[in-house]
Amino acid sequence: MLRSMTLRAPGNTAKMSGREREVLLESLMIDEPELTFTPCGNPDTRLLRLVEFLARQAARECYAEEVKMTRRRGKRTS
């Protein structure tokens, strides 16, 4: 079941790191209460970890795309 459940983009074939897998599994824990957001108080720490995880993943994907575009531009000018 977890093989099909991923937070990665469908075209991303890179393997998930151990830490990423841990974060994903922690976020899927069923025995814990729902994530809650309290704008004036302490936000749920699991929600913060999930946001951090998704932000890092998005940054990696964005960086990889920028590198790919830079390499393409470099090949055209050669």
BELRA-V804285 format. One record per residue. N is the residue number from 0. RES is the residue in one small letter. SS is DSSP state (alpha for helix, beta for strand, coil for the rest). Layout:
n->N res->RES ss->SS
n->N res->RES ss->SS
This chain:
n->0 res->m ss->coil
n->1 res->l ss->coil
n->2 res->r ss->coil
n->3 res->s ss->coil
n->4 res->m ss->coil
n->5 res->t ss->coil
n->6 res->l ss->coil
n->7 res->r ss->coil
n->8 res->a ss->coil
n->9 res->p ss->coil
n->10 res->g ss->coil
n->11 res->n ss->coil
n->12 res->t ss->coil
n->13 res->a ss->coil
n->14 res->k ss->coil
n->15 res->m ss->coil
n->16 res->s ss->coil
n->17 res->g ss->alpha
n->18 res->r ss->alpha
n->19 res->e ss->alpha
n->20 res->r ss->alpha
n->21 res->e ss->alpha
n->22 res->v ss->alpha
n->23 res->l ss->alpha
n->24 res->l ss->alpha
n->25 res->e ss->alpha
n->26 res->s ss->alpha
n->27 res->l ss->coil
n->28 res->m ss->coil
n->29 res->i ss->coil
n->30 res->d ss->coil
n->31 res->e ss->coil
n->32 res->p ss->coil
n->33 res->e ss->coil
n->34 res->l ss->coil
n->35 res->t ss->coil
n->36 res->f ss->coil
n->37 res->t ss->coil
n->38 res->p ss->coil
n->39 res->c ss->coil
n->40 res->g ss->coil
n->41 res->n ss->coil
n->42 res->p ss->coil
n->43 res->d ss->coil
n->44 res->t ss->alpha
n->45 res->r ss->alpha
n->46 res->l ss->alpha
n->47 res->l ss->alpha
n->48 res->r ss->alpha
n->49 res->l ss->alpha
n->50 res->v ss->alpha
n->51 res->e ss->alpha
n->52 res->f ss->alpha
n->53 res->l ss->alpha
n->54 res->a ss->alpha
n->55 res->r ss->alpha
n->56 res->q ss->alpha
n->57 res->a ss->alpha
n->58 res->a ss->alpha
n->59 res->r ss->alpha
n->60 res->e ss->alpha
n->61 res->c ss->alpha
n->62 res->y ss->alpha
n->63 res->a ss->alpha
n->64 res->e ss->alpha
n->65 res->e ss->alpha
n->66 res->v ss->alpha
n->67 res->k ss->alpha
n->68 res->m ss->alpha
n->69 res->t ss->alpha
n->70 res->r ss->alpha
n->71 res->r ss->alpha
n->72 res->r ss->alpha
n->73 res->g ss->alpha
n->74 res->k ss->alpha
n->75 res->r ss->alpha
n->76 res->t ss->alpha
n->77 res->s ss->coil
